Amino acid sequence: MPWYDWFATWYDHTVERVYAPYRAEVVAALELAGGDHVVDLACGTGPNFEHLVAAVGANGRVIGVDFSAGMLRRAERRAADRGWSHVSTLQQDASTVGQKDLDVACGAPVELAGVLVTLGLSVIPNWEAVVRQMYDRLQPGGRFVVFDIHTQRWVPTTWLVKLTAQADTKRTAWPLLEQLGAQVSWQYLPGSPHLHGGTPYLAVARKPA
Ligand SMILES: C[S@@+](CC[C@H](N)C(=O)[O-])C[C@H]1O[C@@H](n2cnc3c(N)ncnc32)[C@H](O)[C@@H]1O
């Protein structure tokens, strides 16, 4: 992913300044417990890791998946610098990730209590197939949490986001998660289309037990 490999060099100094304030609330929506296993899909440079690591504790596992080697290298450096040995990474197209890939990345069988995708579903080309596959991997009672931007009316920033992040912000995750049988709640979060290119939203889907 040459674009995101290059974007990686300045992502944390630009995009992340806008989105850092949302991360704690978004991760809290996963309702993780100590020892849980969680996937951070399209994890980028790993800005969610800090909150995920705190939520699952030393006996849990965080698996960051991303297609871009440049983004993932930064995520790995972030984990290594902070001594988070229970963070694993997987450089792979999200649409091809199977249970075995997760187990191998982790070095142990993975039982997913949570899947998190922040600012990823608007970017992954075949996002609907990815949601279906990852929802299948989730344990009963597990949570699938999506944070992204939804554009209801186009403003100049929408074009900027489309160009820089290669994002289609017309997509919404919650109808598909409902279709899959999850108990879904979603809400718009504070934000401005002139800053985000649309409105930030948080969708929380619980797989029936
Ligand atoms: C806007 S960034 C979001 C990064 C991070 N989740 C965050 O919240 O800041 C989108 C990420 O999606 C990744 N991505 C795009 N297509 C992908 C795919 N098919 N499989 C896995 N990752 C993908 C990109 O490499 C990039 O890191």
The ligand as a Tripos MOL2 file, in Angstrom:
@<TRIPOS>MOLECULE
LIG
   27    29     1     0     0
SMALL
NO_CHARGES

@<TRIPOS>ATOM
      1 C1         -7.1850    6.2380    8.0140 C.3       1 LIG1
      2 S1         -6.1280    4.9120    8.4900 S.3       1 LIG1
      3 C2         -6.7520    4.4860   10.0950 C.3       1 LIG1
      4 C3         -5.6780    3.9430   10.9940 C.3       1 LIG1
      5 C4         -6.0840    3.7070   12.4470 C.3       1 LIG1
      6 N1         -7.0850    2.6450   12.5730 N.3       1 LIG1
      7 C5         -6.5860    4.9410   13.1240 C.2       1 LIG1
      8 O1         -7.6290    4.9020   13.7780 O.co2     1 LIG1
      9 O2         -5.9110    5.9650   13.0350 O.co2     1 LIG1
     10 C6         -6.7090    3.5670    7.4990 C.3       1 LIG1
     11 C7         -5.8540    2.3060    7.6180 C.3       1 LIG1
     12 O3         -6.4640    1.2640    6.8630 O.3       1 LIG1
     13 C8         -5.4400    0.4490    6.3430 C.3       1 LIG1
     14 N2         -6.0030   -0.3680    5.2680 N.ar      1 LIG1
     15 C9         -6.5340    0.0490    4.1130 C.ar      1 LIG1
     16 N3         -6.9670   -0.9930    3.3790 N.ar      1 LIG1
     17 C10        -6.6940   -2.1030    4.1050 C.ar      1 LIG1
     18 C11        -6.9160   -3.5030    3.9050 C.ar      1 LIG1
     19 N4         -7.4740   -3.9560    2.7880 N.pl3     1 LIG1
     20 N5         -6.5230   -4.3540    4.8480 N.ar      1 LIG1
     21 C12        -5.9400   -3.8990    6.0020 C.ar      1 LIG1
     22 N6         -5.6970   -2.6000    6.2360 N.ar      1 LIG1
     23 C13        -6.0830   -1.7080    5.3150 C.ar      1 LIG1
     24 C14        -4.3940    1.4750    5.8870 C.3       1 LIG1
     25 O4         -3.1310    0.8950    5.6790 O.3       1 LIG1
     26 C15        -4.4310    2.4550    7.0430 C.3       1 LIG1
     27 O5         -3.4910    2.1320    8.0270 O.3       1 LIG1
@<TRIPOS>BOND
     1     1     2 1
     2     2     3 1
     3     2    10 1
     4     3     4 1
     5     4     5 1
     6     5     6 1
     7     5     7 1
     8     7     8 2
     9     7     9 1
    10    10    11 1
    11    11    12 1
    12    11    26 1
    13    12    13 1
    14    13    14 1
    15    13    24 1
    16    14    15 ar
    17    14    23 ar
    18    15    16 ar
    19    16    17 ar
    20    17    18 ar
    21    17    23 ar
    22    18    19 1
    23    18    20 ar
    24    20    21 ar
    25    21    22 ar
    26    22    23 ar
    27    24    25 1
    28    24    26 1
    29    26    27 1
@<TRIPOS>SUBSTRUCTURE
     1 LIG1         1 GROUP 0 **** ****
